[in-house]
Structure formats: C-alpha cells, structure tokens
Amino acid sequence: RGKKDIAEEITLNKNNEIFETTTATKNLDDDISSSDIESDNHTDNMDEEQNEVSELDESNDSTVNISESDTDEDPIPLSTEDPYKIHFEKELASDDIDKLKDANQKNIPHSFKDERLDTVMYCPTPIAASTISLSTNDNPDLRQLHVKQRLIKQWNVINKKNASDCTFSPLQEVLFQLVSGYRDVLYVKRTFDNADKIRNVYCLHALNHVLKEFHDQGFTRPKVLILVPFRESAKKIVETCNNLLLATDEGQINYKKRFYSEYAGVDEKRNVIRPDDYWQLFAGNTDDHFRIGINITRKVVKLYAPFYNSDIIVASPLGLRTIIGADGDKNRDYDFLSSLDIVIADQVDVLLMQNWDHMLHIFKHLNLQPVESHDTDFSRLRMWTLNGWSAHYRQNLFFSSFNTFMSNVLKSFSGLCIYHSLTITHYNGKIKCGNVDSVEGSICQVGLQIPQVFHKIDCSTISDISDRKFNFFKTEILPQYRSEQCRTLIFIPSYFDFVRIKNYLRKEEINYDCIS
C-alpha cells in the first residue's frame, strides 16, 4: 500500500480511539451522575426523566435547576455497614421460617429505661439479636448513618424548627436509630406537640429506603405504604417528602395544584367551645377516603402516579379497602401490595376509632404472591421473595397516642398480622416504646359515684369474641333496660358491633338515636 493509504488508516485508528475513550468517559460520568436513580429500566431512566421534566402538567409547577454533578457518592469512609444491606441481604433458611412460625417458641424480652422513650421493650425472635442498645448523640453525621446525600441537603432545612442547630431532637435521634435498624417499632407516646418530629423521621427513613432500592427486585414497584386517617395527615406527609427530595427552586412536582385542591381544607370556625385536642385532630380536610401514589425520580416527584409505577403509597384504610375489595368482587386488585418493604401507620389511636376491620383486611393482603406477573423480571427477584417470605422481611412502624387494646388482643402489633389464626413475624424482632404495659386509670377519679358493674364473658377463641359479646348483650343486658329506656347511653368501640346492634334494635322496634 502507498504511504497515503497507511497515513489515512493511522488517522482513522486514532480517531476511533479518541471516540471510544470519549464514549467511555461519558458513560462513566453518566453512571456517577445517576448513581441514586432507581428505575425499572436503568438504561432508559435518564430519557424517562427528561420526558417527565418536559411534561408541564400544570402551569407554574416546574422549576428545574438541579446540578448534574449532584451524586450520592459517600465522600468519607463509613464506620459501620448499612443496616439496609444487612437486613435485606440476609438469606433466611427454611428452618428459620419454621422457628418464626412456631407458636411455642419463647423468647425473653429485653426491657430497659430510656429518658427519651420511657420504657423500651425489645422482643427478639429466635434468629434475631438477643439485646439492643441505644446511643446518645443528637448531632450525628447523617452520612455515617447511611442517609443518601440527596436527603441530607434538605433535612436541616425542614427540620430546623424541631432540632434548632442539631441534626435531630433527642426524640428524633433515638427514633431514627430504631427505625433505621429495620425492626418493627410501636411508639405509644405520640402527641400533637411531637407529631411533626415523628413524621419527619419516618419520612426520612422511607425516602432513604426508596432511594436505595432497585425497583426490579420485587414483584411490583411500591416499597412503602403509609396509612393515616385523614387527608390533612396525608397532605403533611406528601409536603414533607417533597421538601426532603427537592429544594424550593429545584425540580418539579407533577399535579401539585390538583393535590392541593383535593387535600387542602378550610379550618372550622371556632365559634363553639371545644377542647384543644379537638381543634388539632380535626384541623384541615378530615375526609377519610383517599389514596395517592408517589413516583420518585431524580428531578421529578410525580403525584397521582398509578400504583404499579409508584414508590410510595399514602392512603387511608378505607381508601385502600375499596381497591382491595372482598372475596367474589370482580374488579378487586391488591398485587401492588406484594413487594412492600415498609408499612407505616400513624395516628393508630384514630384509626382504631374509624374501622379497625379495614386495617385487618389490608394486612391480610400484604406481601402475597401476585395474581398476575406485571412484567416482572423473575431473574432479578430476591430468593426470599420467590419463596414467599417477604412478610418476614417487612418492617412495620406504628405511632399512637396510647397503647391500643386491639394490638394487645391480637398479640402482635408488628403488622397486626394475626387474622384469625394467621401470625406473621418479622424476623428482626420488634420494639415497644413508651410505657406500653401500664395505663394510668381514671376510674377512681369519677366525680359522680355511680355503680359500675363488670361482666365476665367466657370465650375460648379470639374469633368468637364478637358473637359472644353480642349474644350476652341481647340476653342479659338489654332486657334490663327495655322497660326504662330513657337516659341510657350505649358506647360501642367496634364499628361492626355498632352496626350489628343498630340493626338488632331496629328489628326489635326499639326507639334509639345514633351518635358517631
């Protein structure tokens, strides 16, 4: 060949090398700049985000100003292993599952006092650590706690009024220790004063979990379910998540105007005398039938996402119950609950006063094998997911103003997962906080000393309690008052018992009025 042909070949080879080097560098930069983006299709995720950013669902809802160099790379060496990896990478064996299901397994609870939580009771499982300990540091480095960099930036902004110049308030510091360890937690000293602190902690934990998840490692995408009683509660949760994910001048929130039109409410005029807790509990929109999916990408928080495209679902028990349906319903759907890793129930005491059966029905349908495949890549699923053991990995967090008797009757607050004879136990144990075993009674402080009579009803199984009480009421209690029905108040804590007795009174043509 001539010198000219050889020279052209050398030039071409050099150009190819430069192109390959440039392409490799660009791919490396792309990998680093999108290290915290999880999606069903990682290769198309940036294109998906760009499309979402360009979709102006509502005017004035979009301001995009996020640096492409913002990453979740840890700039400092971490002194501990990430609890997320420890928990979800642990492979249980069949023998471990048998131990968790064995009702005869007796594990000694570990109790101790903590000035921030009052009494703490840790109930281990046969395969969990036998004891736990809590450190004291209200100003920890969130990076050392394995919190994603994207959330660290905003945490100090939204939590400033709760913790002043520190990272956490004392209560937040110990609660985050507990929830980030992926154990079930029941906290029974929730008040209106600490409600914002608690909400910030569990939202931080939920988002931190979602940003670490690979969405194709479960049957379906949703990983976090948050149950609250009112739309006002849901609004506060969504606002907290939005503020943690996006600064005020960055990113986009889709359907923001629609959200506020449906979830914002007008406070009731205080022209009547009511206690303070009434105004605090019933502030804002108190509708109890709602559900909303939240899809999270690098630049966009999409509200009202379809459940199968959502990372977090915020709902009321009633709102979710109407989707789940009942046996025999044609259009029921609960496959989107099959891969939940975290379930949070806030204001459990209020949920108890709505309809507890909805909670039982929801937990009965969590982490079941899906009816349809939903385009699942089965080669990517964790082995314990395929084995049907997801419920033993699911973390359950409950926050209440008092220790509800229903959780004790069911013998397992961790998910309230006893449905008749079915018990599901989280493998990592459960923690009860806040003087859970004693209740300050007030029966001796009643101003008017009236006779108080307690009746003992024999019952062999939990499932027979409702029938036994109803029959006892019909045969023993009601006949005593039929001749003198005036000035009689019947208080019924269970909604289904209430409906049952109301129907019976109507059938017997007994004059009555209902107050709910």
N, C-alpha and C positions, 0 to 999 in steps of 0.2 A: 504493500500500500504506500501511497505517497505521504509526504510529511504533512500535507494539509489535512488528509483524512485522519491521521493519528492525532493531530492537534485538536480537531473537532471532537474526536472521541474523548480525549482527556478533559476538554472543557465540559462536555456533556456529563461525564462521570462526576466532575467537581460540582456541577450544578445539582445533580441528583443527591450527592452527599449533603450539600447545603440544604436542599429541600427536606431530606429525611431528618437532618438534625433540627431544623426549624420546626418540623411537624412534631418530633418527639418532645421538644421543649414546650411547644404549645400544649400538647396533650398533658404533660406533667403539670403545667400551670393550671390547666383546666381541672385536673384531678385535685390539686391542692385547694383551688378556689371553691370547689364544690364538695369539700370533704364532709360537711354536715348535712348534705341534702340526701334524704332517703326517698326513694320512689319505687314504684313497681317496675319501671324500666329505666335503669340508671343512665343508659346511653342517650335516651331521649329526654332526660329530665330538664336540661337547660332549655331545650326548644319548647317544652311544655310551659316552663315558667315565663319565657319571653312572650308566648302566646297569651298567657294569663295577664301579664302586665299590660299588654296592648288592648285587652278587652276592658273597655271603660263601661262597666255595668251601670254605674251611676255617675253623674257629674260631680266633680269636686271630691271624689272618693280616692283619687290616686295621686300620690306624690312619690316618685321613685328617685331615690338618691342614695343607693347602697353601694358601697365600695366593693369592687370585685375581688379585692385583696383580703377582705374580711374572711377569716377562716376560723375553724375550731381546733386548730393545732395547739397543743399544750406547750407553751414556751418554757415551762420549768419542769424538772423531773418530779414525778408524783411519788409520795412516800408510801402509799397504800394502793392496793388493787381495786379497781372499780367494782362496787357492790353489784352493779348491773350485770357485769360479766360473771362474777362469782355465782350469782343466783341463777341466771338463765343458761349458763353453760354447764351447770351441774347435771349430770345424767343419772336419773333415778333408775333403780333396778326393780324388777317385779317384786322382789322381797320387800323393798322399801314401800311400795304401794300397799302391799298386804299389811305391813305394820301400821300404815296410816289409817287403813280401813278397819283395823282390829279394835273393836269397842272395848276389849278387855285390857288394852294397853294403858297402864297407869304411869303418868309422868309427873314428877314432883314439881309444882310451880315454884318459881323463884320470885320472892317479893322483897321490895326494899323501898325506902322513903327517898323522895327527891323534892327539894324545896320548890322546884318549878312545876312539878306534876302531881305533887302529893304522893299518894300510894301508887307504886308501879308493880304490877304482877305480870311476870313473863311465864307463859305456859309453853314449854318446849314440846316437840314431837320426838318420837324415838330416833329420828335421823337428824335432828337439829342440835345446835349447841345447847348445853345444859344451863348456861347462865349468860347474862348480858351485863354490860356496864355502860355508863353514860359519862362523857367528858364534859368539862366546863370551859367554854370559850365562846363568848358572844361576838367575837370579831374574827372568825376563821377566814382563811383564804378559800374562796369558792372553787378555785382551780384544784386545790388539794382535796376538795370534796367531790371532784369529778363532775362539776357543773359545766355545761357547754359554754364556750366563750360568748356565743350569741346572747345567752340569757344573763350572763354576768354584767354585761354592759348596762342593761336596763334595770337589774334588780335593785341597785342602790337608789335609783330614781324613784321607782314606785313604792319602795319600802321605807323611804326616808322618814315618814311621819311615825312609823311603828318602831324604828330602831335608832333614830337620831343619827349619830356618827358611826354606829356599829353596823356590822353586816346583818346581824339578827338581834331581835329582842331575846331575853332569856328563854321565854316560852318557845319562840320560833327555833332557837338554836337546838333545843332538846327534841322538839317535834321533828325537825328535819333529820336529826340523827336517826330517829326511829323509822320514819317513812322511807328514807333512802337506803335502809338496810333490807328492804323488801320483806318485812314481816307484816302480818296483819296487825292493825292498831285500832283499838277502841279508846277514844278520849271522851270522857263524860263531864268535862267542866267547861264546855263551850258557853260563852256569854256573848251579849251584844257588844261588850267592850273589846273582847279579843277575837271577834268574828273575822275582822279584816286580816289580822295576823295569821290566823289559821288558814284562811282562804289563799293568801299569798304563798304560804308554804306548800300546800298541796298542788297549787297550780304550777309552782316552780318544779316540783317533783314530777308532775305529769308531763310537762313540756320537755323537761330534761330526758325523760324516758323516751318520748316520741322521737326526739332528735337523734337518739342513739339507735333506734330500731331500723332494721331492714324490713321493708313492708312486704316482701315476698316470702318471709319465713313463717307466715301463718296462713290459715285457710282464707281469711279475709283481712282487709286493711285496718279496721278500727282496733285500737290498742287500749284506749282509756274510755271508761264510761263514768260520768259524773251525774248522780241523782240528787236533785234538790226539789223542794216543794213548790216554789213559786217562780214566775217569770222574772221577778225582780232579783231573785237569787241567781238565776241563770245569766241575767244581764251583767251582774257584777263579776261573775266568773269569766264571761267572754271578754269583758273590758280588761280584766287582769291579764288574761292570756294575750290579748292584743298588745297591751303595753309592755309585756315582757318580751314579745317577739319583735316588735317594731317601735322605733323611736317616733316621736310626733311628726318629724319631717322626712321619714323614710318609709318605703314600702307602700303596699296597697292593701286595703281591706275591702273585699268584694261584698256587695249588698249591705253596706253599712247603714244606709238610710232606711232600707226596708227593716233591718233589725231593730233600729230604734223606734220605728213606727209601730212595731208589733210587741216590743218588750218594755219600752218605757211606759210609765204610768203617771197619773196625777195623784198626789197625796191627798188623802181625805182631809177635809176641813175639820179642824179641832174645835168644833162648836159644842161638843159634848164631853163630859168628864170620863176619861179613860186612863188606866194606868200606863206608865211609860213603856212597859214591855209590849202593850197592845199596839201603840203607835210604831214601835220599832219593828215588830213582827209583820204588821200589815201595811208597811210603807210600800209605795210604788205599785206595780202591777202584780196582783195576787192571783192571777189565773193559774190554775194547776194542771192545765192540759197543753203540753208543749213538748217539742223535741227539736234539736238542731244539730246538724253535723258540721264539723270544722275541719277543713283541709289545710295543711300547713306546707308551704314550700319556702324557698329561700327569700323571696321578695313579696310573696302574696299570702295573706290569710283569707281563705275563701269560706265565708259563712253560707249556710244552707246548702252545703255540699251533700250529694247523695251519700247515704250511709256507707255504701261499699267503696266510696272514694274518700271517706273521712278518716282522720286520725283520732279525733276526739268526738264523742257524742255527749251532749248535755241534754238531759231530759228530766221530766217528772215521771214518777211511777205510772201515773195514769196515761200520760202521753206515750210511753213505751208499751204499756199493756195493750193499747188499741192497735199497735202494729204487730205485736207478737200474736195476738188473738188467742183462741182456745181450740181445743180438740174439735175437729169437724169443720172449722172455718176454712173456706176455700182460699182466701187471699192473705192468709197469715204468713209472716216472714220473721225469722229470728236467726238466720245464718250469719248475719252481720255481727252477732254476739259470740261467734265461735272462737275467736282468737284474742279475746280481751286479756291483757296482762295486769291491768289495774282497774279496780272498781272503787269509786269514792262516793260515799253517802254523807252529805252534810245536812245538819238540822234533822237528825234522825228522830228526835222527840216530836217534831212537827209532822214528819212522815207517818209516824205512828198514829197521829190523830186524824190523818186523812183516810187511808185504807191500807192496812198492813198486808192484806192479801195480795195486793199488787206487787209489793216487794217480794213476797214469797214466790209469786208466779214468775217474776223476772229472773230471780236467782235460780229457779228451776231450769231455765233455758239458757244459762250461760255456759260457754265452753263445751257445747255439744258438737258432735260430728255434723257438718253441714249436709243439708239435703241435696244441694247442687254443688258443682265444682267451682263455679265463679272464676273460671280461667286460672285456677291455681296451678302453679308450677310445683308439683309434688316432689321433685328432686331437690327443691330448696327448703323444704319443711324440716323443722327440728324433729328428731326421732320421738321425743316425748309428746309432740303434737300428734304425730301419726298414731301413737299408742293410745291416744285419748286421755292423756294425763294432764292436760292443760290446766284444769281446775286446781290441781295441786301446786301449780306454779303461780297462780293468780293471786295478786296482793289485794286485800280488802281493807279500806280505811273508812272508819265511821266516827263521826263527830256529833255529839249530843249534849244537851244541857243537863241531862240526868241519865242514870243507868236504867234504861227501859226494861220493864219486866219481861217483855216479849223475847228479848235476846237471851235472858236467863232461862226462860221456859224452854226455848229451843236448844239450850245447852251449847250453842256455838254462835258467838257473834260474828265469827270470821266468815262473812258472806251470807249469814243467816241461811246456811245451805242445808239445814235439815228440813226436808219436805216430807212429812210423814216419817218414814223410816230411813230416808236417804241422808247420809252425812258425808260431806266432802271437807277434807282437812288440808290446809296449806302446809306444805312440808317444812317451812322455815319457822313455824311456831307463831304465836300471837301474843300481843302485849295489851294489857288493860291499864289505863291510866286514870287517876282522879278519884281515889277513894271509892272504888267500884263495888265494894262488898258491904258498905254501910250506907244507910239512908237516914237522915235526920227526920224523925217522925214528928208530926204536929197534932196527933190525935188527942193528946192530953192538954192541948192548949185551946181547945174549942171553947168559945165564950159561953155558949148556951149548953148546959149539961143535959144532953138528951140521951136516951137509951141507945146503945149501939150493940147490935146483935150480929154475930158472925156465924155463918153456916158452913159446915164442912161437907163437901160432896165427894163421895167415893168415886174414884176414876182410875182405871187400870192402865190406860194408854193416853198419850197426848192427843191423838186424833179424835178421841171420844169426848174431850173436854166440852166442846161447844154443845153437843147434843145433851150431855148430862146436865149442864147448867140450864139449858132451855127447858128441859123436862122438869127440873126441880122448880124453876120459876113458875111454870104452869100449874103444877100440882100442889106446891107448898106455899109459895109467896103470894101469887096473885089472888088466890081465893080469900086471903085475909083482908084484902083491900077493896074487894068488889062492892061491898056494902057501903064503904066510906071512901069513895074515890077522890074526893076533893083534897086539895093541898098535898098531893103526892107527886114527888119527883123521882123519876127512874133514870139513873145515869147508866149508859151502856157504852163502854170504851171501844168495843169492836163494831165496825160498820156493818158487817154481815149479821152479827147478833141483833143489831139495831133494826135492820130490815126484816129479820125473821120475827122479832117481837112485834114490830109495827103491823106486819101482815096478820099476825095472830090476833092482835087487839081489834083490827078491822073486821076480821072474820067473826069474832065474838061480839061485835057491835058495842064495844066499849068506847066511850067518849074520851078522846085524848087530843093533844096538840104536840107537834114535834118542834124541837129547838136544836139546831145543829151549830 
